[in-house]
Amino acid sequence: MKVKNSILLGITALSLGISVFITNVAAANWGYAHWVTIRRTTYVYKTKIEKPMSNSYTVAKYKMHPGYHVKVRQSWVFPWVAESGRFNSGTHYAYVIERSGHSWFRQGIH
């Protein structure tokens, strides 16, 4: 009985460790910007960055149509941030994309 419980505990710990590692690798991959092609109509909010971040506010709203190419990255404050062309985030403004997840774009230029 002890051997069976030990093996079960070992397998559980190993699978948990592997899943945490894979999640961290995937999250680290989006730390820098990637080119994507928009698949669904998406809104981008031009956000004025204030300190503290809770004081940040929306200045303008833009619309991206399917087929639009943009460079995006994940942020520690906002889910997705645009970083190319018209939507070039900097120190004063961030172009925040309203969507979450990965279903609204295809990675690469298609």
FIKE-250039 format. One record per atom (N, C-alpha, C, O): residue number from 1; residue in one letter; x, y, z. Coordinates in pm, 1 decimal. Each point is the difference from the previous one (the first is absolute). Layout:
! residues N
(site NUM; a; (X; Y; Z)),
...
! end
This chain:
! residues 110
(site 1; m; (81.6; -119.1; 0.0)),
(site 1; m; (-81.6; 119.1; 0.0)),
(site 1; m; (86.2; 125.9; 0.0)),
(site 1; m; (-29.7; 95.8; -71.4)),
(site 2; k; (137.7; -95.7; 152.2)),
(site 2; k; (87.4; 116.6; 5.7)),
(site 2; k; (70.9; 22.3; -133.0)),
(site 2; k; (18.1; 114.1; -42.4)),
(site 3; v; (21.5; -220.9; -22.8)),
(site 3; v; (68.6; 11.0; -128.0)),
(site 3; v; (-94.7; 58.6; -104.5)),
(site 3; v; (39.1; 87.0; -77.9)),
(site 4; k; (-161.5; -134.0; 76.3)),
(site 4; k; (-99.0; 49.7; -94.9)),
(site 4; k; (-25.6; 149.5; 21.7)),
(site 4; k; (-5.7; 75.8; -96.8)),
(site 5; n; (-9.6; -33.0; 221.1)),
(site 5; n; (-21.4; 141.9; 31.2)),
(site 5; n; (122.9; 83.6; -35.6)),
(site 5; n; (-13.0; 112.9; -47.4)),
(site 6; s; (131.0; -168.0; 70.1)),
(site 6; s; (123.5; 71.9; -32.8)),
(site 6; s; (12.2; 21.5; -150.5)),
(site 6; s; (37.6; 108.2; -45.1)),
(site 7; i; (-69.4; -211.0; -31.6)),
(site 7; i; (6.2; 11.9; -146.3)),
(site 7; i; (-103.4; 100.3; -49.0)),
(site 7; i; (29.8; 82.6; -86.3)),
(site 8; l; (-148.9; -89.0; 139.6)),
(site 8; l; (-105.5; 93.5; -38.0)),
(site 8; l; (38.5; 143.8; 33.5)),
(site 8; l; (-22.2; 90.5; -80.3)),
(site 9; l; (79.0; -69.5; 197.2)),
(site 9; l; (45.3; 132.8; 40.2)),
(site 9; l; (111.6; 48.9; -91.3)),
(site 9; l; (1.5; 117.0; -38.3)),
(site 10; g; (90.9; -204.0; 3.1)),
(site 10; g; (110.1; 36.2; -89.3)),
(site 10; g; (-48.8; 39.6; -138.0)),
(site 10; g; (46.7; 98.9; -56.5)),
(site 11; i; (-140.3; -175.3; 1.7)),
(site 11; i; (-55.1; 31.7; -132.0)),
(site 11; i; (-76.4; 131.6; 3.1)),
(site 11; i; (9.2; 79.4; -93.6)),
(site 12; t; (-84.0; -56.2; 199.6)),
(site 12; t; (-74.6; 125.3; 13.6)),
(site 12; t; (93.9; 119.5; 7.8)),
(site 12; t; (-22.9; 101.1; -66.3)),
(site 13; a; (126.9; -111.7; 145.6)),
(site 13; a; (96.7; 109.6; 13.2)),
(site 13; a; (71.7; 26.1; -132.2)),
(site 13; a; (21.9; 115.5; -36.6)),
(site 14; l; (14.4; -220.5; -34.6)),
(site 14; l; (68.0; 14.7; -128.3)),
(site 14; l; (-89.3; 67.6; -102.6)),
(site 14; l; (44.7; 90.0; -71.0)),
(site 15; s; (-170.4; -132.2; 62.2)),
(site 15; s; (-90.8; 60.8; -97.5)),
(site 15; s; (-28.7; 146.0; 34.4)),
(site 15; s; (-12.1; 83.0; -90.1)),
(site 16; l; (1.2; -51.0; 217.2)),
(site 16; l; (-21.0; 138.9; 41.1)),
(site 16; l; (122.1; 85.2; -35.5)),
(site 16; l; (-14.1; 111.5; -50.1)),
(site 17; g; (131.9; -163.7; 75.9)),
(site 17; g; (122.3; 72.7; -33.1)),
(site 17; g; (13.9; 25.3; -148.7)),
(site 17; g; (40.3; 108.9; -41.1)),
(site 18; i; (-73.1; -208.0; -39.8)),
(site 18; i; (8.9; 16.7; -145.2)),
(site 18; i; (-101.1; 102.7; -49.0)),
(site 18; i; (32.7; 81.5; -86.3)),
(site 19; s; (-153.9; -83.6; 138.9)),
(site 19; s; (-101.8; 95.9; -44.5)),
(site 19; s; (37.5; 143.1; 38.4)),
(site 19; s; (-23.1; 92.2; -78.2)),
(site 20; v; (79.7; -72.1; 195.3)),
(site 20; v; (44.3; 133.6; 41.3)),
(site 20; v; (113.3; 47.2; -90.3)),
(site 20; v; (3.2; 116.7; -39.2)),
(site 21; f; (89.5; -205.6; 5.7)),
(site 21; f; (111.7; 35.9; -88.6)),
(site 21; f; (-51.3; 40.3; -137.6)),
(site 21; f; (43.9; 101.2; -54.7)),
(site 22; i; (-135.6; -178.4; -1.9)),
(site 22; i; (-53.4; 29.5; -133.1)),
(site 22; i; (-75.3; 132.3; 0.7)),
(site 22; i; (12.3; 78.2; -94.2)),
(site 23; t; (-89.6; -52.1; 198.2)),
(site 23; t; (-73.0; 125.5; 10.9)),
(site 23; t; (96.0; 118.1; 7.2)),
(site 23; t; (-23.9; 102.1; -64.6)),
(site 24; n; (130.7; -113.4; 140.7)),
(site 24; n; (98.0; 108.9; 11.0)),
(site 24; n; (72.1; 24.4; -131.3)),
(site 24; n; (25.1; 115.0; -35.8)),
(site 25; v; (8.6; -219.8; -36.1)),
(site 25; v; (66.5; 15.4; -129.7)),
(site 25; v; (-92.8; 68.8; -98.5)),
(site 25; v; (43.0; 88.8; -73.6)),
(site 26; a; (-170.1; -128.5; 71.2)),
(site 26; a; (-96.7; 61.0; -91.1)),
(site 26; a; (-21.7; 147.2; 33.0)),
(site 26; a; (-9.3; 82.7; -90.8)),
(site 27; a; (1.2; -49.0; 218.7)),
(site 27; a; (-19.9; 139.3; 40.1)),
(site 27; a; (122.8; 83.9; -31.4)),
(site 27; a; (-13.2; 115.3; -40.8)),
(site 28; a; (131.6; -170.8; 59.0)),
(site 28; a; (123.1; 73.8; -28.3)),
(site 28; a; (13.8; 27.5; -148.8)),
(site 28; a; (62.9; 98.5; -38.5)),
(site 29; n; (-120.0; -183.1; -45.6)),
(site 29; n; (7.7; 17.2; -143.4)),
(site 29; n; (-69.6; 127.3; -45.1)),
(site 29; n; (42.6; 60.5; -98.4)),
(site 30; w; (-148.3; -17.6; 166.7)),
(site 30; w; (-72.7; 119.6; -37.2)),
(site 30; w; (49.1; 123.9; 74.4)),
(site 30; w; (-67.4; 103.0; -2.6)),
(site 31; g; (181.2; -109.8; 68.0)),
(site 31; g; (57.0; 115.5; 68.3)),
(site 31; g; (52.3; 104.5; -96.4)),
(site 31; g; (13.1; 117.2; 35.5)),
(site 32; y; (17.3; -159.9; -158.7)),
(site 32; y; (41.8; 94.5; -102.4)),
(site 32; y; (-101.2; -6.2; -114.1)),
(site 32; y; (-78.1; -94.7; -8.6)),
(site 33; a; (79.1; 194.5; -78.4)),
(site 33; a; (-104.8; 14.9; -100.9)),
(site 33; a; (14.4; -99.7; -114.9)),
(site 33; a; (110.8; -34.3; -41.1)),
(site 34; h; (-225.6; -11.5; -9.7)),
(site 34; h; (-8.8; -89.2; -115.7)),
(site 34; h; (-94.3; 62.0; -103.0)),
(site 34; h; (-95.8; 68.8; 35.2)),
(site 35; w; (124.6; -94.3; -163.4)),
(site 35; w; (-92.1; 42.1; -104.4)),
(site 35; w; (-117.3; -96.4; -2.4)),
(site 35; w; (18.6; -121.6; 4.1)),
(site 36; v; (-139.1; 175.9; -10.9)),
(site 36; v; (-120.6; -81.4; -8.5)),
(site 36; v; (-92.3; 58.0; -106.5)),
(site 36; v; (11.6; 116.5; -37.8)),
(site 37; t; (-103.1; -199.7; -9.4)),
(site 37; t; (-103.8; 41.7; -93.1)),
(site 37; t; (-133.6; -8.8; 73.5)),
(site 37; t; (-34.2; -103.9; 56.3)),
(site 38; i; (-39.7; 212.2; -57.4)),
(site 38; i; (-127.4; 6.2; 71.2)),
(site 38; i; (-103.0; -87.2; -72.4)),
(site 38; i; (-13.2; 8.0; -122.1)),
(site 39; r; (-59.1; -90.8; 196.6)),
(site 39; r; (-102.5; -88.3; -56.5)),
(site 39; r; (-140.8; 49.8; 26.0)),
(site 39; r; (-91.2; -32.6; -75.9)),
(site 40; r; (71.0; 110.2; 180.5)),
(site 40; r; (-132.1; 50.6; 35.3)),
(site 40; r; (9.1; 150.6; 23.6)),
(site 40; r; (103.5; 50.6; 43.4)),
(site 41; t; (-211.1; 19.6; -72.1)),
(site 41; t; (-2.1; 144.3; 24.9)),
(site 41; t; (32.2; 24.2; 147.1)),
(site 41; t; (-62.2; -56.7; 89.8)),
(site 42; t; (161.5; 142.8; -68.2)),
(site 42; t; (52.9; 21.6; 134.1)),
(site 42; t; (13.8; 149.8; 25.6)),
(site 42; t; (35.2; 75.9; -90.2)),
(site 43; y; (-62.5; -34.7; 211.1)),
(site 43; y; (15.1; 140.4; 38.1)),
(site 43; y; (129.6; 19.3; 77.8)),
(site 43; y; (40.9; -84.6; 79.5)),
(site 44; v; (22.4; 199.7; -105.4)),
(site 44; v; (123.6; 37.7; 67.9)),
(site 44; v; (-26.1; 131.4; 72.3)),
(site 44; v; (-53.3; 94.7; -57.8)),
(site 45; y; (91.3; -90.3; 184.1)),
(site 45; y; (-20.9; 119.5; 81.3)),
(site 45; y; (133.4; 69.0; 24.6)),
(site 45; y; (93.2; -59.9; 53.7)),
(site 46; k; (-85.1; 186.2; -93.5)),
(site 46; k; (118.5; 79.6; 30.1)),
(site 46; k; (-12.1; 43.7; 144.7)),
(site 46; k; (-91.3; 74.6; 35.6)),
(site 47; t; (183.7; -121.2; 48.4)),
(site 47; t; (-7.8; 22.6; 143.4)),
(site 47; t; (113.9; 89.5; 45.8)),
(site 47; t; (116.7; -29.6; -25.5)),
(site 48; k; (-149.8; 137.5; 92.2)),
(site 48; k; (100.1; 88.8; 58.2)),
(site 48; k; (52.1; -64.9; 127.0)),
(site 48; k; (-77.8; -30.2; 90.5)),
(site 49; i; (207.7; 8.6; -82.9)),
(site 49; i; (60.0; -66.4; 115.5)),
(site 49; i; (29.7; 102.7; 108.6)),
(site 49; i; (70.0; 98.7; -22.9)),
(site 50; e; (-123.2; -123.4; 138.7)),
(site 50; e; (19.0; 87.5; 116.7)),
(site 50; e; (60.1; -81.0; 113.8)),
(site 50; e; (-6.2; -122.9; 0.4)),
(site 51; k; (64.1; 192.8; 95.7)),
(site 51; k; (51.0; -65.5; 120.2)),
(site 51; k; (-83.6; 45.1; 117.3)),
(site 51; k; (-15.9; 120.4; 19.5)),
(site 52; p; (-37.8; -210.2; 58.8)),
(site 52; p; (2.7; -146.0; -12.4)),
(site 52; p; (-84.5; -45.4; -118.6)),
(site 52; p; (-82.2; 75.9; -51.4)),
(site 53; m; (103.2; -200.7; 8.4)),
(site 53; m; (-65.9; -52.9; -118.6)),
(site 53; m; (-152.9; 2.2; 11.8)),
(site 53; m; (-69.7; 1.4; -101.5)),
(site 54; s; (18.2; -1.0; 222.2)),
(site 54; s; (-145.8; 3.3; 18.2)),
(site 54; s; (-59.5; 131.8; -47.7)),
(site 54; s; (-121.2; 8.8; -19.8)),
(site 55; n; (203.8; 93.9; 1.0)),
(site 55; n; (-47.0; 129.2; -48.1)),
(site 55; n; (4.3; 11.7; -152.4)),
(site 55; n; (-38.0; 103.9; -53.9)),
(site 56; s; (83.3; -207.5; -16.8)),
(site 56; s; (4.2; 2.1; -146.2)),
(site 56; s; (-142.2; 6.3; -55.5)),
(site 56; s; (-93.6; -53.8; 59.1)),
(site 57; y; (78.8; 121.4; -175.1)),
(site 57; y; (-133.9; 15.6; -56.2)),
(site 57; y; (5.1; -8.1; -152.1)),
(site 57; y; (104.8; 21.7; -60.8)),
(site 58; t; (-220.6; -53.4; -0.7)),
(site 58; t; (-11.1; -15.6; -144.2)),
(site 58; t; (-16.4; 135.8; -65.8)),
(site 58; t; (-79.5; 82.8; 44.5)),
(site 59; v; (156.5; -60.7; -152.3)),
(site 59; v; (-4.0; 126.1; -73.0)),
(site 59; v; (-77.2; -15.0; -131.4)),
(site 59; v; (-76.7; 88.8; -37.1)),
(site 60; a; (96.5; -201.3; -33.8)),
(site 60; a; (-65.3; -21.1; -129.5)),
(site 60; a; (-25.9; -148.6; -21.0)),
(site 60; a; (56.0; -85.3; 68.8)),
(site 61; k; (-142.5; 56.9; -165.9)),
(site 61; k; (-34.6; -138.7; -32.5)),
(site 61; k; (14.8; -18.2; -150.9)),
(site 61; k; (-52.3; 80.4; -77.2)),
(site 62; y; (122.9; -185.0; 34.3)),
(site 62; y; (21.3; -29.3; -140.6)),
(site 62; y; (-52.2; -139.7; -30.9)),
(site 62; y; (-17.4; -82.6; 89.6)),
(site 63; k; (-7.4; 57.3; -218.8)),
(site 63; k; (-52.8; -128.9; -41.8)),
(site 63; k; (98.2; -65.7; -97.0)),
(site 63; k; (45.0; 62.6; -95.9)),
(site 64; m; (-12.3; -189.7; 122.0)),
(site 64; m; (83.8; -77.7; -91.9)),
(site 64; m; (-87.8; -106.4; -64.0)),
(site 64; m; (-70.5; -73.7; 68.9)),
(site 65; h; (75.5; 66.6; -201.0)),
(site 65; h; (-81.2; -95.2; -74.3)),
(site 65; h; (79.7; -126.8; -28.7)),
(site 65; h; (123.0; 2.2; 4.7)),
(site 66; p; (-191.4; -113.0; -34.4)),
(site 66; p; (71.2; -124.0; -34.8)),
(site 66; p; (96.1; 22.2; -116.4)),
(site 66; p; (-31.6; 70.3; -96.0)),
(site 67; g; (148.7; -131.1; 106.5)),
(site 67; g; (103.1; 15.8; -102.8)),
(site 67; g; (104.6; 104.1; 34.8)),
(site 67; g; (103.4; 7.4; -66.4)),
(site 68; y; (-127.4; 72.7; 168.3)),
(site 68; y; (95.4; 103.4; 41.5)),
(site 68; y; (120.4; -66.3; 65.9)),
(site 68; y; (-15.7; -92.8; 79.4)),
(site 69; h; (134.7; 139.7; -111.9)),
(site 69; h; (123.0; -53.6; 58.5)),
(site 69; h; (52.3; 96.6; 105.0)),
(site 69; h; (11.6; 120.1; -24.6)),
(site 70; v; (19.4; -173.3; 141.1)),
(site 70; v; (47.4; 84.0; 110.3)),
(site 70; v; (93.3; -82.4; 88.0)),
(site 70; v; (-12.1; -122.2; 8.1)),
(site 71; k; (103.4; 189.4; 56.2)),
(site 71; k; (90.4; -65.1; 94.3)),
(site 71; k; (-61.1; 12.6; 138.9)),
(site 71; k; (-32.4; 110.4; 43.5)),
(site 72; v; (16.3; -223.6; 27.2)),
(site 72; v; (-60.9; 3.0; 132.9)),
(site 72; v; (86.7; -74.8; 100.2)),
(site 72; v; (80.8; -85.6; -36.1)),
(site 73; r; (-99.8; 120.1; 162.1)),
(site 73; r; (66.4; -71.0; 110.1)),
(site 73; r; (-92.9; 1.7; 119.6)),
(site 73; r; (-93.1; 80.1; 7.5)),
(site 74; q; (120.0; -170.1; 86.0)),
(site 74; q; (-74.6; 1.5; 124.7)),
(site 74; q; (72.0; 90.7; 98.6)),
(site 74; q; (122.2; 13.7; -4.2)),
(site 75; s; (-198.3; 47.0; 91.3)),
(site 75; s; (54.2; 93.8; 97.0)),
(site 75; s; (-36.0; -47.3; 140.3)),
(site 75; s; (-94.4; -76.9; 18.1)),
(site 76; w; (169.1; 122.8; 79.7)),
(site 76; w; (-32.6; -36.1; 138.3)),
(site 76; w; (-117.0; 81.2; 52.4)),
(site 76; w; (-58.1; -35.3; 102.6)),
(site 77; v; (22.0; 144.0; -171.4)),
(site 77; v; (-110.9; 84.1; 43.0)),
(site 77; v; (-123.8; -24.0; -86.8)),
(site 77; v; (-110.8; -14.3; 51.6)),
(site 78; f; (130.5; 10.1; -184.4)),
(site 78; f; (-109.4; -16.4; -95.2)),
(site 78; f; (13.0; -136.6; -67.2)),
(site 78; f; (111.3; -49.8; -16.5)),
(site 79; p; (-224.0; -11.8; -22.7)),
(site 79; p; (8.7; -133.2; -61.9)),
(site 79; p; (82.7; -0.6; -129.5)),
(site 79; p; (92.1; -80.7; -13.0)),
(site 80; w; (-123.0; 167.9; -81.5)),
(site 80; w; (73.2; 8.1; -126.2)),
(site 80; w; (26.5; 146.2; -33.1)),
(site 80; w; (-86.2; 85.6; 20.1)),
(site 81; v; (206.1; -57.3; -71.2)),
(site 81; v; (39.0; 135.9; -35.3)),
(site 81; v; (53.4; -1.4; -142.9)),
(site 81; v; (83.0; -83.9; -34.9)),
(site 82; a; (-131.2; 178.0; -48.6)),
(site 82; a; (46.8; 12.6; -137.8)),
(site 82; a; (127.7; 83.3; -2.0)),
(site 82; a; (14.2; 95.3; 76.6)),
(site 83; e; (78.2; -131.9; -164.4)),
(site 83; e; (128.6; 69.5; -5.0)),
(site 83; e; (52.8; 21.9; -140.7)),
(site 83; e; (119.2; -19.3; -23.6)),
(site 84; s; (-203.3; 58.6; -70.0)),
(site 84; s; (52.2; 24.4; -134.1)),
(site 84; s; (-86.3; 98.9; -75.0)),
(site 84; s; (-119.6; 13.6; 25.9)),
(site 85; g; (182.7; 55.3; -119.4)),
(site 85; g; (-71.2; 91.9; -87.9)),
(site 85; g; (-77.4; 105.5; 75.5)),
(site 85; g; (54.8; 70.5; 84.8)),
(site 86; r; (-181.3; -60.2; -115.8)),
(site 86; r; (-87.4; 98.9; 62.0)),
(site 86; r; (-16.0; -25.0; 149.4)),
(site 86; r; (-22.3; 93.5; 76.9)),
(site 87; f; (33.6; -218.1; -36.3)),
(site 87; f; (-19.5; -37.8; 141.0)),
(site 87; f; (135.1; -24.5; 67.0)),
(site 87; f; (26.9; -110.8; 46.4)),
(site 88; n; (56.7; 211.6; -41.2)),
(site 88; n; (133.0; -15.3; 57.0)),
(site 88; n; (0.5; 47.4; 145.1)),
(site 88; n; (0.4; 120.0; 27.2)),
(site 89; s; (-0.3; -215.1; 64.7)),
(site 89; s; (-1.6; 33.2; 142.8)),
(site 89; s; (135.6; 55.9; 42.3)),
(site 89; s; (103.8; -39.2; -53.2)),
(site 90; g; (-106.0; 128.9; 147.4)),
(site 90; g; (122.7; 59.4; 50.2)),
(site 90; g; (-7.9; 20.1; 149.5)),
(site 90; g; (-65.3; -77.2; 70.2)),
(site 91; t; (132.3; 181.6; -20.6)),
(site 91; t; (1.4; 24.1; 143.6)),
(site 91; t; (-122.7; 77.8; 47.9)),
(site 91; t; (-35.6; -7.1; 117.7)),
(site 92; h; (-30.1; 82.3; -209.1)),
(site 92; h; (-114.0; 82.5; 40.7)),
(site 92; h; (-134.6; -63.6; -32.6)),
(site 92; h; (-97.8; 21.2; 71.7)),
(site 93; y; (92.4; -99.5; -180.1)),
(site 93; y; (-125.0; -62.3; -42.3)),
(site 93; y; (22.2; -148.6; -27.3)),
(site 93; y; (108.1; -41.2; -42.0)),
(site 94; a; (-211.3; -37.6; 66.4)),
(site 94; a; (0.3; -142.4; -34.8)),
(site 94; a; (-123.6; -26.3; -84.6)),
(site 94; a; (-108.6; 48.5; 31.6)),
(site 95; y; (124.6; -124.6; -138.0)),
(site 95; y; (-112.4; -37.8; -84.8)),
(site 95; y; (-45.9; -138.3; 43.9)),
(site 95; y; (58.4; -101.3; -38.5)),
(site 96; v; (-162.9; 98.4; 119.0)),
(site 96; v; (-46.9; -121.8; 65.3)),
(site 96; v; (-106.0; -66.3; -86.4)),
(site 96; v; (-97.3; 63.7; -40.2)),
(site 97; i; (116.4; -191.5; 12.1)),
(site 97; i; (-94.6; -76.0; -80.4)),
(site 97; i; (-105.0; -59.6; 93.3)),
(site 97; i; (33.4; -57.0; 103.9)),
(site 98; e; (-159.4; 70.5; -141.1)),
(site 98; e; (-110.3; -38.6; 88.4)),
(site 98; e; (-18.0; -149.3; 16.5)),
(site 98; e; (-67.6; -42.0; 94.0)),
(site 99; r; (124.0; -39.4; -179.5)),
(site 99; r; (-23.6; -144.6; 4.3)),
(site 99; r; (96.1; -71.1; 93.8)),
(site 99; r; (105.9; 52.1; 34.9)),
(site 100; s; (-145.4; -172.4; 5.1)),
(site 100; s; (88.0; -84.6; 80.1)),
(site 100; s; (8.3; -136.1; -67.9)),
(site 100; s; (-81.2; -31.1; -87.1)),
(site 101; g; (177.2; -48.6; 125.9)),
(site 101; g; (17.9; -130.6; -62.2)),
(site 101; g; (75.2; 10.6; -131.0)),
(site 101; g; (65.8; 100.7; -26.4)),
(site 102; h; (-75.3; -205.9; -57.0)),
(site 102; h; (74.0; -3.9; -125.5)),
(site 102; h; (-89.2; -20.9; -122.1)),
(site 102; h; (51.6; -15.1; -110.7)),
(site 103; s; (-182.6; 13.8; 127.2)),
(site 103; s; (-88.6; -34.3; -110.2)),
(site 103; s; (-23.4; 114.9; -97.9)),
(site 103; s; (-53.9; -23.7; -108.1)),
(site 104; w; (91.4; 144.1; 140.6)),
(site 104; w; (-29.2; 115.5; -84.0)),
(site 104; w; (111.6; 32.7; -99.3)),
(site 104; w; (-13.3; 93.5; -78.9)),
(site 105; f; (123.1; -169.4; 81.8)),
(site 105; f; (108.3; 24.9; -94.6)),
(site 105; f; (64.5; -129.7; -43.2)),
(site 105; f; (-19.8; -104.3; 62.3)),
(site 106; r; (98.2; 111.3; -170.6)),
(site 106; r; (85.9; -108.9; -43.2)),
(site 106; r; (142.2; 52.0; 7.5)),
(site 106; r; (28.9; 111.6; -43.0)),
(site 107; q; (58.7; -192.8; 97.5)),
(site 107; q; (138.5; 43.2; 15.0)),
(site 107; q; (66.8; 3.5; -137.7)),
(site 107; q; (-17.0; -91.9; -80.0)),
(site 108; g; (92.3; 197.4; 53.1)),
(site 108; g; (65.6; 17.8; -128.7)),
(site 108; g; (-85.2; 84.7; -91.4)),
(site 108; g; (-113.5; 35.0; 32.7)),
(site 109; i; (169.9; -2.4; -148.5)),
(site 109; i; (-71.6; 81.1; -99.0)),
(site 109; i; (-54.2; -95.6; -105.6)),
(site 109; i; (77.0; -69.4; -66.4)),
(site 110; h; (-208.9; 65.5; 50.8)),
(site 110; h; (-65.6; -93.2; -93.6)),
(site 110; h; (-78.0; 76.9; -103.6)),
(site 110; h; (-62.2; -60.0; -87.6)),
! end
